[in-house]
Amino acid sequence: MNDEICVDVRDLGQRFGTMPFLWRHVTFSVRRGQTIALCGRSGCGKSTLLSIVAGWFSPTEGEVRRPDKARVSWVFQNPYGAVYRTVLDIAAYPLITRGWRRAEADAEALRVLAEFGLDELRDRLFAELSGGEAQRLMLVRAINSKPDILLVDEPTAQLDSKTALVVDDKLVALAGRGAAVLIATHDRRTRESCDRVIDLDTYSVEEGGGDEAT
Ligand SMILES: Nc1ncnc2c1ncn2[C@@H]1O[C@H](COP(=O)(O)OP(=O)(O)OP(=O)(O)O)[C@@H](O)[C@H]1O
């Protein structure tokens, strides 16, 4: 696995209208294999930064560089769409779009669903899932799209602590398979599982996860 830079954030600043800047001069890069936690109080702009990295809108200042053809996948707090499709359909879909045959895609999707404790829900409609189940399903879908860059917003917010640990482990494992992973989180354990913590409140960077950056 190479350690190519997948996300290169240079001197980023964001404000909405005449509001004060959420943050300015934010600079960091994420290599394949790295996990980064974005932290800070509610409203400090974690989701906004993820959206800019995803390319959904241009920042007020600075730029985000990504390698050409990098595959970006995201798991956001409120997953829209797919409400009347089944769990298995949603999990298998990214494999089918990558050229897998239906039966093989279903088998692989079921395998990953089982890792997240969701295989018994295979025939449920998305609309019938709890918040935590829906969040985990969107994570399975993102993993099955084999992203170079995975952006995740509050992956453990709606989960019990045991399930949250499983999700933290999966995110680290995905990075281990060569993805650059950025996670917006309030969860101390998620933060501790990451290689680096970026605190958007104070805008500071801490290597090695763990203690709160001050
Ligand atoms: N398109 C927009 N127009 C105006 N204001 C916005 C827009 N998007 C976000 N904001 C504001 O920018 C601030 C940062 O929002 P954001 O959702 O990024 O915060 P967050 O750190 O992810 O919060 P939380 O931890 O509660 O999810 C908030 O005050 C929000 O209301």
The ligand as an SDF file (V2000), in Angstrom:
LIG
                    3D

 31 33  0  0  0  0  0  0  0  0999 V2000
  -25.4700   26.4430    4.1660 N   0  0  0  0  0  0  0  0  0  0  0  0
  -25.3870   27.1140    5.3170 C   0  0  0  0  0  0  0  0  0  0  0  0
  -25.8000   28.3870    5.4160 N   0  0  0  0  0  0  0  0  0  0  0  0
  -25.6970   29.0710    6.5720 C   0  0  0  0  0  0  0  0  0  0  0  0
  -25.1900   28.5720    7.7010 N   0  0  0  0  0  0  0  0  0  0  0  0
  -24.7560   27.3030    7.6770 C   0  0  0  0  0  0  0  0  0  0  0  0
  -24.8370   26.5130    6.4870 C   0  0  0  0  0  0  0  0  0  0  0  0
  -24.3320   25.2780    6.7700 N   0  0  0  0  0  0  0  0  0  0  0  0
  -23.9650   25.3160    8.0680 C   0  0  0  0  0  0  0  0  0  0  0  0
  -24.2200   26.5240    8.6090 N   0  0  0  0  0  0  0  0  0  0  0  0
  -23.9220   26.9380    9.9920 C   0  0  0  0  0  0  0  0  0  0  0  0
  -22.5380   26.7540   10.2100 O   0  0  0  0  0  0  0  0  0  0  0  0
  -22.3090   26.2640   11.5370 C   0  0  0  0  0  0  0  0  0  0  0  0
  -21.5550   24.9490   11.4820 C   0  0  0  0  0  0  0  0  0  0  0  0
  -22.4540   23.8910   11.1140 O   0  0  0  0  0  0  0  0  0  0  0  0
  -21.9870   22.3730   11.0510 P   0  0  0  0  0  0  0  0  0  0  0  0
  -23.1770   21.5550   10.7390 O   0  0  0  0  0  0  0  0  0  0  0  0
  -20.8150   22.2670   10.1340 O   0  0  0  0  0  0  0  0  0  0  0  0
  -21.4900   22.1390   12.5600 O   0  0  0  0  0  0  0  0  0  0  0  0
  -21.0370   20.7880   13.3030 P   0  0  0  0  0  0  0  0  0  0  0  0
  -19.7700   21.1040   14.0240 O   0  0  0  0  0  0  0  0  0  0  0  0
  -21.0000   19.6520   12.3460 O   0  0  0  0  0  0  0  0  0  0  0  0
  -22.2280   20.6060   14.3510 O   0  0  0  0  0  0  0  0  0  0  0  0
  -22.8100   19.2830   15.0890 P   0  0  0  0  0  0  0  0  0  0  0  0
  -21.7080   18.7730   16.0000 O   0  0  0  0  0  0  0  0  0  0  0  0
  -23.9600   19.8350   15.8640 O   0  0  0  0  0  0  0  0  0  0  0  0
  -23.2130   18.3130   14.0250 O   0  0  0  0  0  0  0  0  0  0  0  0
  -23.6790   26.1740   12.2070 C   0  0  0  0  0  0  0  0  0  0  0  0
  -23.8870   27.3350   12.9580 O   0  0  0  0  0  0  0  0  0  0  0  0
  -24.6360   26.0850   11.0350 C   0  0  0  0  0  0  0  0  0  0  0  0
  -25.8910   26.6350   11.3630 O   0  0  0  0  0  0  0  0  0  0  0  0
  1  2  1  0
  2  3  1  0
  2  7  2  0
  3  4  2  0
  4  5  1  0
  5  6  2  0
  6  7  1  0
  6 10  1  0
  7  8  1  0
  8  9  2  0
  9 10  1  0
 10 11  1  0
 11 12  1  0
 11 30  1  0
 12 13  1  0
 13 14  1  0
 13 28  1  0
 14 15  1  0
 15 16  1  0
 16 17  2  0
 16 18  1  0
 16 19  1  0
 19 20  1  0
 20 21  2  0
 20 22  1  0
 20 23  1  0
 23 24  1  0
 24 25  2  0
 24 26  1  0
 24 27  1  0
 28 29  1  0
 28 30  1  0
 30 31  1  0
M  END
$$$$
